[in-house]
């Protein structure tokens, strides 16, 4: 795909990407910021793709781009005015990491954005930095690599240093490199077909008829990977009719581990935004008593909207803290046959899909999440009936949140039986996010 377009739309695309970077730096989530900004601009599909690649790419490569600024700018990256820093990132990302963008276009549009914004007095600085980097690149000059393996991984793959150190301690240098590469790739477009309303073969045929190319996902009986498609996904065939949802193949692996049966009493303890909740309903054939819990009223609205679109009727919603459900629902003691705890976590397995996640998370926040996860597990166990099953899952690769968490739980509760557990790691040879799940049953 060529990203060349008219100078006007080309400038708008880069301006939109810059706005996303500034919004994320101010605390917005990348996906929400991108959606909000794109709605402001009348862009073609090609230009929308450019905005997404520029914004997500520059966010993902923040540390790498800062290293170039530190090397060739007169002021270190973190001391630059934030708006200038993110504009330079837009230009540098095009120069250093997008072969399809001509260097002249990358420089000229970035300078023009400076001139037509509140950075007009710094337009010469933008021009000077970008042209200095371009000359260095054309001369084959590289930024010196640190000798320390963690610092080198952090620089080359744009990771926080603390996470680079942890990856190496968990998996060794070679495998850590593999995870970092996988975390920087553009994620695939995976869909989960709603078996209540259609099947993968029928949906694939509908897609084929309008030029959307897809393939079946191995190991995901309801999964399709879209290999070629364009425009707003919500306008694709079957979306409004609730025939499919967007869900990564690794996330599709979780709900079936609970093995829910039609007619059972099932609890989804942290349900929003509802991907796994609705998957459970689909697996149950829309028959049973499934409670979706979340402590956020606004996020429960997402569950409700997803359930309505997909035709999930056996669903009950409750705004509550799942760590203290027994206090507000004493009749739920030993009530549920199946419980899913897709726990709040650091999200370190989904860095490819959420480019800003690596910059949001800090080690002390992981410790706080571990404590929260433990509290949730302890609060939910009294709700599980004898012989029942609980699945604990996360979308992280941090052992404190995963196998260590479950090991401590088992030490506290000898009545629990660990039936199985598995860690999926981001991998350059296998698509999909990083996920963990443990299947526990109570005697």
N, C-alpha and C positions, 0 to 999 in steps of 0.2 A: 504494500500500500504506500502510495506517495502522499506525503503530508504537505506538498506545495499547494498553495491556494492564492487567492488575490491578496494584495498587500493589506487591504482593509480587514478581511476575515483572518488573515494570518496574524495581524496585530491583536485582534480581538481574542483569538485563541490563547495567545501568550499572556495577555492581560488577565484572562480568566484563570489561567494556571497560577499566575502571580497572586491573585486574590485568594485562591485556595491555600497556597503556602502561608500567606499572612493569617488566614483564619485558623489554620491548624496550629501555627505558632502561638496564637492567642488562646488556644484551648479547645477548638472545635475538633470533632472527629473528621477524618479525611473523607469518608464516604458521604457523610452528611454535608460537609462543606462543598464537595464536588457537585452533588446533586443540586444544592441551593444556588451555586454560582452558575452552573450550566443553564439553569432555567432563565437566567437573566439575558442570555445571548442567543440570537437567532442563528445558530451554527448548523452546518451540514454534518452528516455522519462522520466524514473525514476529519472535520475540524473538532468535533466532539472527541474523537479518538486521540487527536493531538493534545487536547486539553488534559485528558486523563493520563496519557503517557508522560507528559511534561510534569504535571502536578504530582502524580504518584511516584514517578521516577525521581524527581528532585527531592521529595520528602524521604524516600527510601535511601537515597545516596547523600543525605545531608552531611555526614561526617567526611565522606570522600571529597565532596565539593568544598567543604570548609578547609580541608588540607591543601587544596589548590589555592584557595584564597589566602591562607596563611603563608604559602610559599611565594605568591606573586603579587599580593596586595600590599599596600603600604601600612594598612591597619589590619590586625588579626581579625578573623571572621567574627568571633564572638564579641568584639568591640565595635563592629560596624553598626550603624543605625539599622534596626531590624528590617525595615522596609527595603533598604538598600541591599542588605545581605540576601534577602529572598529573591529580589530581582536579579542579582548577580547569579544566584543559583539557577534561575530560569535560563539565563544565557549560557552558563557553564555546562549545564546538563546537555544542552543542544550541541555545544562545541565538542564535548568530551565523550558523550555516550549515545549520540544519535547520528548515525552515519547518513541517514536519509535527508538530513537538514543541511543545506549548503551553509558553510561557515559565514559567508557574507550576510545571509538572511538571519542567522542567529545573532550576529553582532548588531546589525542595523535595526532589527525590530526591538531588541532589548534597549538600545540607546534611545530609540524613538519613544518607548514606554516611559523612560526616565524623563525625557523632554516634555511629555504631555501629562506629567503627574507632579506631585509635590516634591519630586526629586530633580526637578529641572536644573537646579544649580549644580547637581552632581552628575549630570549627563556625561561630562568629560571624564570623570572618574570611571564611570561604567565603561565608556569606550576604551579608556586606557587599560583597565584590568583585563577586559576580554581580548583585546588585541595582543597584549603581552602573553596571555595564556595561549592564544592561537599561534603566535610565533614559536613559543616553546614546544607546543604540540607538533607543529610542522617540522621543527628541528629534531624531533625525537627525544626531547627532554622528558624525563619521568621524575616524579617526586621520590626522593630517597625512601626506602622501606626501613622501618625499625627492625632491629635485630630480635627483639622480644617477640615470640610467636603470637601472643595475644594482641599486642599493639599492632603487629603486622596484619593479623586477621581483621582487626577493627578498622584499620585504614583501608585495606584493599576492598573489603566487603561492606564497609559503612555500618559497623556495629558499635554499640556502646562498649567501652572497654571492659566494664564489669561482666557483660554478657559474653564477650569473647573469651574472657578468662574462664567463666563457668563452662562454656561449651567445650573448651579444651580439657578441663578437669573431668567432665562427664564422659567424653567420647574420644579423647585424644586429638592430636593436631589434624590428622588427615580426615577423620570423620567430621570434626568440627568445621573444617573447610567445606566439606560436602553439604552440611546443613546450612551454612552461610550462603553458599551458592544457590541452593534450593529456595532459601528465604528471600532471594532477590529476583527470582524469575516472575514473569507475568503469570498469574494463576489462570488455570483453565476455567471454562464456563461449564460447570456441571449442573444438571437439572435432576430433580427427583420427580418421577411421573406419579401422579395420583391414581393409585390402583382402584379407588372408589369410582372413578369416572372414565378411565381409559387404560391403556397399556403402552409399553414402550414401542411396540411395533406400529401401532396406530398413530401415535404422536410423531414418530420418525417419518412416517409416510406424509403426514400433514406438513411437517417441516420441509421435506423434500419437494413438495408441490409448490412451495413459495421460494425455493432456493436457499433455505437454511440447512446447512449440512451438519449431520450429527452421526455419532457412533455409539454403540452400546458400551457401557462401562463394565469391565470384568469385575466380578465379585459384588456388583450392585444390581440386583434383579430389577429395580425400578429406576435405574440411572441411565441418563443420556448425557454425553459430552457434546456440546455444540462446537464444531470445528470451524464453522464459517457462518456468520450471521451479522446483521447490522441493524442500526436504529435502536429505538427504545425497546427493551425486552418486554415491557408491559403491552406492547402492540403486537407481539408475536402470536401466532395461532395458539389458541388454547389457554392463554394466560387468564383472560377475563372469565372464562368458563371454569377456571380452577382445575385445569388438567395437569398442571405442573407447578413446581416451586424451584427456586434457585437454592441449591444446597451442595456443598462440596462433598465429594465421594467419601472422604474420611468421616464427615459428620453423618452421612447416611449409614455408616457402619454401626452407630451407637444404639439407636432405638431397637433394632432387631435383637440385640444382646439381652434385652429385658424379656424377650419372648412372650409378649402379651397375648392373651387368649380372649376371644370375643366373650363378652359378658362379665369379665373380671373387674375388680375394683383396683384402679391404677392411679397413682399420684405422680405428677411431674412437678418437682419441688421448686425449680427455678426456671419457669417455662418460657419467659419472653426471650426472643420475639416470636417463638412458636414453631420453629422448624421441626424440632424433635417431637414436640407435642402433637402436631398434626400428623407426623409420621406414625406415632403410636396409634392414633385414631384409625389411620389407613390400615395399619397392620391388624387392628382389632375388627376390621370390617364395619366400623362405625357402630359397634354394639358393645355396650358396657357402661361403666361409670368412671370416667376419667376426670380427675380434678387437676386443673392447671393453676399453680400458685406463683405469684410474684409480688414483691413488696412495693413495686412501682405501678401506680395506677395508669400512668401514661404508657408504660411498656406493656401492660396487660391489654391495652387497646390494640396494640399490634397483634397480639395473640388472637384477639377477637376478630380482627379484620382478616387475618390469614385463615382462621377457621371458617369464617363466613364464605370467603371466596372458594375454599376447597370443599365445602359441604360437610364439615365435621360437626355432627349433631350431638354426639354423646359426650359433650365437653361442658364442664362446669368451671367457672372462673372465680378465683378468690384472691383479693388483695390482702396479703399477710406476709409476715416473716416466717419462713419455713423452719427456722430454728426453734420456734416456740408455738408450733401448731397445736400441740397437746393442751396448751393452756386455754386456747380459744375454741378448740374442738375436742373436748375430753372423750366424746364418743368414738373418736378415731383411734383410740388405743387398740393396737393389734387388728386394725380394720382393713388395711390395704394388702393385697396379694402381690402387688408389684409397685416399686418406687424407683423413679429415675431422679438422680441428683446430678444434673449437668451443672457442675458447680461454678460459681464465679472464680475466675482464675486470671493469671497473668497474660494469657493469650499468646504465649511465645511460640506456639506451633503454627500460628496463622500470620506470621510476619509478611509473607508474600501477598496475602489478601488484604492485610491491614498495615500499610506502610508506616503509619505513624506510631504503631504499638511499641516498637523498639525504643522510641524516644520518650514515651509516656511512663514506662515501667521503671521502677527503681528497686534495688534489693530490699529495702525496708518495706516496700509495698508488698513484695512477695511474702514476707513474714506475716504481714497483716492478713493477707489472703489465706495463708495456711491456717491461721487461727480461726478465721471465718468458716473455712471448709470443715474444720474439725467440729465447730459448734453446730453447723448444719447437720453433719452426720449424726452427732449425738442427739439432736432434736428429732431426727426422723426415725431412728431405729425403733422407738416405742410404738410407732405407727404400723410397723411391719408385722403381719401375722406370722405365726409359726409355720415354717415350711415355705415362707414367702421369699421373694428375691428383690434385692436392691442393686442397681447398677450405679456406680460412681464414675463420672466421666469429666474430663477437662479437655480444653483445646490448647494445652501447654505441654512443654517438654521438660519442665523443671521437676526434678525428682522429689523435692520437698513437698510439692503439691500432689504428687502422683504416688509412686510406689512407697515412699517413706510415709506418706499420710496414711495409706492403707495398712502398712505394717504396724504403725502405732495403734490404729483402730483395732486390729486383730489382737494385739497384746492386751488391750483394755476389755475386749469382748470375746472370750473364748467360745461363746455360743455361735459366733459367726464362722461360716465356712467360705474360704476363698475358692470359688469354682474355676476362675480363670482371670488373668489380667494380661494386658498387652499395651505396649507403648508403640505408637506409630511415629516415626521420625520424618521430618521433611527430608526428601532425598532427591538428588539430581537424576536418578535413574527411575524413580517412581513418582507419578503425579499425586497431588493431594496434600492436605494440611497435616500438621503434627497433632495427634490425639492420643489420649490415654483413656482406658476404661478398665474397671475391675468389676467382676460379677460376684456378688456375695449372697449367700443364703443363710437363713437363720433356722437353727434346729428347734 
